[in-house]
Amino acid sequence: MALDKIIDLSLKKVPKIEVKDVKVWYSDFNAIKGISMEIKPNTVTAFIGPSGCGKSTFLRLFNRMNDYIEGFKLEGKIKINGDNIYKKKINIEVLRKEIGMVFQKPNPFPKSIFENVAYGLKIQGIKDKKFIAERVEKALKQADLWNEVKDDLKKSALSLSGGQQQRLCIARTLAVEPSIILMDEPTSALDPISTAKIEQLIFELKQKYTIIIVTHNMQQASRISDYTAFFYLGELIEFDKTKKIFTNPEKKQTENYITGRFG
Ligand SMILES: Nc1ncnc2c1ncn2[C@@H]1O[C@H](COP(=O)(O)OP(=O)(O)OP(=O)(O)O)[C@@H](O)[C@H]1O
């Protein structure tokens, strides 16, 4: 049942994400202290806050990446289209197909450009070469990389520049057509031109995807996100429309952070 519902997500493409009183521990350390929020479909939500406040931990809850960490424990619920993704019956592989992730450092496999993008489809057991080639092309176009690589898809992904590698990783995520994309500081290792390209891409992708991005860069959050969540010491201090957070925050702590009084 749960599996069917998660697959349904990809048909509806309007995932409603609800977080209800979530607490996280790493052994005895309480990293997330009771957070609730709702994330709207087809928006970009930025998670901001000083180092160690729990942004990445919270982000990784949505595709159950923390499950691998020894001592990790969660209380509360994360529901996607009404289904708790921490229910025992959930199929994690299907969940991860629906919820793609892009990391801080571009992490292409030591394979060709084509193989990198085709990877997710192949591990799903898809063998139709024409279908795979079409998806690879579509994903590379969506990631705004096609024109730069189309003449040499057999070239090693590792020969691309850092910015190109990150767009390749985005293409790899898009190829399996997820409905939600998690990004953990996707531009922090990139130069300003590559960063601008990825920011433009995020802006375009939200027409089709729901994007959650962790960023240390407040200008970036204000440029690209619709909603911003400010975290501090494992708590969600304020969550609102980005414009409100950056122009007229409710809480003094938020104001102090966004004006650079601490960080
Ligand atoms: N695997 C782990 N084991 C134990 N504690 C951890 C682990 N990962 C993170 N923590 C702790 O949980 C807290 C939140 O860390 P997290 O990485 O989520 O914060 P963050 O806001 O993303 O920080 P940064 O901006 O530096 O990446 C920190 O105190 C961190 O030391």
The ligand as an SDF file (V2000), in Angstrom:
LIG
                    3D

 31 33  0  0  0  0  0  0  0  0999 V2000
   26.8500   11.5500   12.2040 N   0  0  0  0  0  0  0  0  0  0  0  0
   26.7420   12.3310   13.2670 C   0  0  0  0  0  0  0  0  0  0  0  0
   26.9880   11.8480   14.5060 N   0  0  0  0  0  0  0  0  0  0  0  0
   26.8980   12.6300   15.5970 C   0  0  0  0  0  0  0  0  0  0  0  0
   26.5450   13.9350   15.5580 N   0  0  0  0  0  0  0  0  0  0  0  0
   26.2990   14.4640   14.3550 C   0  0  0  0  0  0  0  0  0  0  0  0
   26.3850   13.7080   13.1490 C   0  0  0  0  0  0  0  0  0  0  0  0
   26.0770   14.5170   12.1190 N   0  0  0  0  0  0  0  0  0  0  0  0
   25.8190   15.7330   12.6410 C   0  0  0  0  0  0  0  0  0  0  0  0
   25.9540   15.7060   13.9840 N   0  0  0  0  0  0  0  0  0  0  0  0
   25.7530   16.8360   14.9020 C   0  0  0  0  0  0  0  0  0  0  0  0
   24.4110   17.3020   14.7790 O   0  0  0  0  0  0  0  0  0  0  0  0
   24.3800   18.7190   14.7830 C   0  0  0  0  0  0  0  0  0  0  0  0
   23.7310   19.1900   13.4920 C   0  0  0  0  0  0  0  0  0  0  0  0
   24.6220   18.9100   12.4130 O   0  0  0  0  0  0  0  0  0  0  0  0
   24.2400   19.2360   10.9070 P   0  0  0  0  0  0  0  0  0  0  0  0
   25.3580   18.7920   10.0480 O   0  0  0  0  0  0  0  0  0  0  0  0
   22.8860   18.7410   10.6160 O   0  0  0  0  0  0  0  0  0  0  0  0
   24.1920   20.8470   10.9750 O   0  0  0  0  0  0  0  0  0  0  0  0
   24.2740   21.8950    9.7910 P   0  0  0  0  0  0  0  0  0  0  0  0
   23.4290   23.0440   10.2290 O   0  0  0  0  0  0  0  0  0  0  0  0
   23.9390   21.2670    8.5080 O   0  0  0  0  0  0  0  0  0  0  0  0
   25.8020   22.3090    9.8270 O   0  0  0  0  0  0  0  0  0  0  0  0
   26.7610   22.7760    8.6200 P   0  0  0  0  0  0  0  0  0  0  0  0
   26.1640   24.0650    8.1380 O   0  0  0  0  0  0  0  0  0  0  0  0
   28.0850   22.9880    9.2990 O   0  0  0  0  0  0  0  0  0  0  0  0
   26.7650   21.7050    7.6030 O   0  0  0  0  0  0  0  0  0  0  0  0
   25.8080   19.1980   14.9610 C   0  0  0  0  0  0  0  0  0  0  0  0
   26.0140   19.4830   16.3260 O   0  0  0  0  0  0  0  0  0  0  0  0
   26.6410   18.0190   14.5190 C   0  0  0  0  0  0  0  0  0  0  0  0
   27.8650   17.9750   15.2110 O   0  0  0  0  0  0  0  0  0  0  0  0
  1  2  1  0
  2  3  1  0
  2  7  2  0
  3  4  2  0
  4  5  1  0
  5  6  2  0
  6  7  1  0
  6 10  1  0
  7  8  1  0
  8  9  2  0
  9 10  1  0
 10 11  1  0
 11 12  1  0
 11 30  1  0
 12 13  1  0
 13 14  1  0
 13 28  1  0
 14 15  1  0
 15 16  1  0
 16 17  2  0
 16 18  1  0
 16 19  1  0
 19 20  1  0
 20 21  2  0
 20 22  1  0
 20 23  1  0
 23 24  1  0
 24 25  2  0
 24 26  1  0
 24 27  1  0
 28 29  1  0
 28 30  1  0
 30 31  1  0
M  END
$$$$
